[in-house]
Amino acid sequence: MHSENTQQIINNTIYFVKNELQNAEGGHDWFHIERVYKNAVQISKTEEVDSLIVALGALLHDIADSKFHNGDESIGPNKALDFLKTQQLSSESIDHVIKIIENISFKGGNTLQKFHSNELSVVQDADRLDAIGAIGIARAFNYGGYKNRGIYNPEIRPQLDMNSEDYKASKAPTINHFYEKLLLLKDRMNTKTGKQIAANRHDFMNQFLQQFYSEWNGEK
C-alpha cells in the first residue's frame, strides 16, 4: 500500500473517531485515543509490526467502550467494522484490526486473552500505559466520579480474584481499582519499551498511594 494512501486512511480514521467521541467521558475521550496512538507509534519503533494495523487499532480501540453501553462488547467492533469497510483496506487487515479491538481490554485479572499478534501487543501496551502513572491516576478518579463511586473506604477490601463479570459489575471505591487493575499492569506489558515506561509510572502510583494513606491517617 502506498504511504500516501496509508496516511489518508489514518486521517479519515482520526476524523471519524474525533466525531464519534465528541461527548465522551473525560478518561475515554479523543485525548485518550490520541495519547494511546502516540504511545503505540513510539513503541512500534522497536517492534516488528504493520504500522497501519497498529495505528488503526490504537485509533479505534475505544470507539464504543462497553462500560458506556451497558457492558455490550459488540458495539465497538461493529462500529469500527462499518467504518473500515468504507476505506481501501484488505479484508485481512480489517479482520486484524477488529481482533485487536475485541481483545485489547483488561476484563479482570483472571481472564485469558484469546487472540495474539505483535500489533495487538503494541496497542495493548499503549492503552495500558495510559491507565497508569499520573494520567492513569487522573483517569481513575475521573471515572470514579463519573460513576459516583467513593474515593476510599478502608472497610471495603480489594477483590483480586474477580472474573470478567465481577470486574464489570464492581462498584468499589476508586482506590481499590489500583489493586484490582492498575498496579497489575506493569507485569502484563508485552514489549520492551512498554515495560520500561510502565516501570516508571508504576513507581509513581506507589508513591501516590503512600502519600494518600499518610494524609488519610493525618500523618502528613
C-alpha positions as CSV (number, residue, x, y, z in Angstrom):
1,M,0.0,0.0,0.0
2,H,1.3,3.4,-0.9
3,S,2.3,5.6,2.0
4,E,0.1,8.4,0.7
5,N,-2.9,6.2,0.7
6,T,-2.0,4.9,4.2
7,Q,-1.8,8.4,5.6
8,Q,-5.2,9.2,4.1
9,I,-6.8,6.2,5.8
10,I,-5.2,7.3,9.1
11,N,-6.5,10.9,8.6
12,N,-10.0,9.6,7.7
13,T,-9.9,7.4,10.9
14,I,-8.9,10.3,13.1
15,Y,-11.7,12.5,11.7
16,F,-14.2,9.6,12.3
17,V,-13.0,9.0,15.9
18,K,-13.0,12.6,16.9
19,N,-16.5,13.0,15.6
20,E,-17.8,9.8,17.4
21,L,-16.2,10.7,20.8
22,Q,-17.3,14.4,20.9
23,N,-19.3,13.9,24.2
24,A,-17.3,11.0,25.7
25,E,-16.4,10.8,29.4
26,G,-13.1,12.5,30.1
27,G,-11.0,9.4,30.5
28,H,-12.2,7.8,27.3
29,D,-12.4,10.8,25.0
30,W,-10.4,11.8,21.9
31,F,-7.4,12.9,24.0
32,H,-7.2,9.4,25.5
33,I,-7.2,8.0,22.0
34,E,-4.5,10.5,20.9
35,R,-2.3,9.6,23.8
36,V,-2.7,5.8,23.1
37,Y,-2.0,6.5,19.4
38,K,1.2,8.4,20.2
39,N,2.3,5.7,22.7
40,A,1.7,3.0,20.0
41,V,3.8,4.9,17.4
42,Q,6.6,5.2,20.0
43,I,6.5,1.5,21.0
44,S,6.3,0.4,17.3
45,K,9.8,1.8,16.6
46,T,11.4,-1.2,18.4
47,E,8.9,-3.8,17.3
48,E,8.3,-5.8,14.0
49,V,4.8,-4.7,13.2
50,D,2.5,-3.4,10.4
51,S,2.4,0.2,11.3
52,L,-1.0,0.8,9.7
53,I,-2.7,-2.0,11.7
54,V,-1.2,-0.6,14.9
55,A,-2.4,2.9,14.0
56,L,-5.9,1.8,13.2
57,G,-6.1,-0.5,16.2
58,A,-5.0,2.4,18.5
59,L,-7.4,4.9,17.0
60,L,-10.4,2.6,17.0
61,H,-9.8,0.6,20.2
62,D,-12.3,2.6,22.3
63,I,-14.8,3.8,19.6
64,A,-17.6,2.4,21.8
65,D,-16.3,1.2,25.2
66,S,-18.6,-1.4,26.6
67,K,-18.5,0.4,30.0
68,F,-20.7,3.1,28.5
69,H,-23.0,0.7,26.6
70,N,-24.4,-1.5,29.4
71,G,-21.5,-3.9,29.1
72,D,-22.2,-4.7,25.4
73,E,-18.8,-5.6,23.9
74,S,-20.1,-5.9,20.3
75,I,-20.9,-2.3,19.6
76,G,-17.3,-1.1,19.4
77,P,-16.1,-3.8,17.0
78,N,-19.3,-3.4,14.8
79,K,-19.0,0.3,14.6
80,A,-15.3,0.0,13.7
81,L,-16.1,-2.6,11.1
82,D,-18.7,-0.5,9.4
83,F,-16.2,2.4,9.2
84,L,-13.2,0.2,8.0
85,K,-15.3,-1.2,5.2
86,T,-15.5,2.4,3.7
87,Q,-11.7,2.5,3.5
88,Q,-9.3,1.0,0.9
89,L,-8.3,-1.9,3.1
90,S,-8.0,-5.7,2.6
91,S,-10.4,-8.0,4.4
92,E,-7.4,-9.4,6.3
93,S,-6.3,-6.0,7.5
94,I,-9.9,-5.2,8.6
95,D,-10.2,-8.5,10.4
96,H,-6.9,-8.0,12.3
97,V,-7.9,-4.5,13.5
98,I,-11.3,-5.9,14.7
99,K,-9.5,-8.7,16.6
100,I,-7.3,-6.0,18.3
101,I,-10.4,-4.1,19.4
102,E,-12.0,-7.3,20.7
103,N,-9.0,-8.5,22.7
104,I,-7.3,-5.3,24.0
105,S,-9.2,-4.8,27.3
106,F,-8.2,-6.0,30.8
107,K,-11.5,-7.6,31.8
108,G,-10.3,-8.6,35.3
109,G,-7.2,-10.3,36.5
110,N,-8.2,-13.9,35.7
111,T,-9.4,-13.5,32.1
112,L,-7.3,-15.3,29.4
113,Q,-6.7,-13.5,26.1
114,K,-7.8,-15.5,23.0
115,F,-6.0,-13.7,20.2
116,H,-2.3,-12.8,19.9
117,S,-0.3,-10.7,17.4
118,N,2.6,-8.3,17.6
119,E,0.3,-5.5,16.6
120,L,-2.1,-6.3,19.5
121,S,0.8,-6.4,21.9
122,V,1.8,-2.9,20.9
123,V,-1.7,-1.4,21.0
124,Q,-2.4,-3.1,24.3
125,D,0.8,-1.8,25.9
126,A,0.0,1.7,24.6
127,D,-3.5,1.6,26.1
128,R,-2.3,0.2,29.4
129,L,0.4,2.9,29.7
130,D,-2.4,5.5,29.6
131,A,-4.1,3.6,32.6
132,I,-1.1,4.0,34.9
133,G,1.1,6.8,36.2
134,A,-0.1,10.4,36.7
135,I,-2.6,10.2,33.8
136,G,-3.8,6.8,35.0
137,I,-4.5,8.2,38.5
138,A,-6.4,11.2,37.0
139,R,-8.4,8.9,34.7
140,A,-9.3,6.5,37.6
141,F,-10.7,9.3,39.8
142,N,-12.4,10.9,36.9
143,Y,-14.2,7.7,36.0
144,G,-14.9,7.1,39.7
145,G,-16.6,10.5,39.9
146,Y,-18.5,9.8,36.7
147,K,-19.9,6.6,38.3
148,N,-20.4,8.3,41.7
149,R,-18.1,5.9,43.4
150,G,-16.4,6.6,46.7
151,I,-12.7,7.6,46.8
152,Y,-11.7,5.1,49.5
153,N,-13.3,3.0,52.2
154,P,-10.9,1.1,54.5
155,E,-13.7,-1.4,55.2
156,I,-14.1,-2.5,51.5
157,R,-11.1,-4.7,50.6
158,P,-9.9,-5.0,47.0
159,Q,-11.1,-8.2,45.2
160,L,-8.1,-9.8,43.4
161,D,-9.9,-12.9,42.2
162,M,-12.6,-11.3,40.0
163,N,-13.7,-12.8,36.7
164,S,-14.8,-10.7,33.8
165,E,-18.4,-10.4,35.0
166,D,-17.4,-9.5,38.6
167,Y,-14.9,-6.9,37.3
168,K,-17.6,-5.2,35.1
169,A,-20.1,-5.2,37.9
170,S,-17.8,-3.8,40.6
171,K,-18.9,-0.6,42.3
172,A,-15.9,-0.5,44.7
173,P,-14.1,2.8,45.7
174,T,-11.5,4.1,43.2
175,I,-8.5,3.3,45.5
176,N,-9.5,-0.4,45.2
177,H,-9.1,-0.1,41.4
178,F,-5.3,0.4,41.9
179,Y,-5.0,-3.1,43.4
180,E,-7.6,-4.7,41.1
181,K,-6.1,-3.4,37.9
182,L,-3.6,-0.5,37.8
183,L,-0.8,-2.0,39.9
184,L,-1.1,-5.3,38.0
185,L,-0.4,-3.8,34.6
186,K,3.3,-3.4,34.9
187,D,3.8,-7.1,34.9
188,R,1.4,-7.6,32.0
189,M,3.3,-5.4,29.5
190,N,4.2,-7.2,26.3
191,T,7.0,-5.1,24.7
192,K,10.5,-4.0,25.9
193,T,9.6,-0.3,25.5
194,G,6.3,-0.7,27.2
195,K,7.9,-2.4,30.2
196,Q,10.4,0.3,30.6
197,I,7.9,3.1,30.6
198,A,5.5,1.2,32.8
199,A,8.1,0.7,35.5
200,N,8.4,4.5,36.0
201,R,4.7,5.0,36.0
202,H,4.1,2.1,38.4
203,D,6.6,3.6,40.9
204,F,4.8,6.9,40.7
205,M,1.5,5.2,41.6
206,N,3.0,3.6,44.6
207,Q,4.4,7.0,45.8
208,F,0.9,8.4,45.3
209,L,-0.7,5.7,47.4
210,Q,1.9,6.1,50.2
211,Q,1.1,9.8,50.3
212,F,-2.6,9.2,50.1
213,Y,-2.7,6.8,53.1
214,S,-0.4,9.2,55.1
215,E,-2.9,12.1,54.5
216,W,-5.9,9.8,55.2
217,N,-4.5,8.9,58.6
218,G,-3.5,12.5,59.3
219,E,0.2,11.8,59.3
220,K,1.4,14.4,56.8
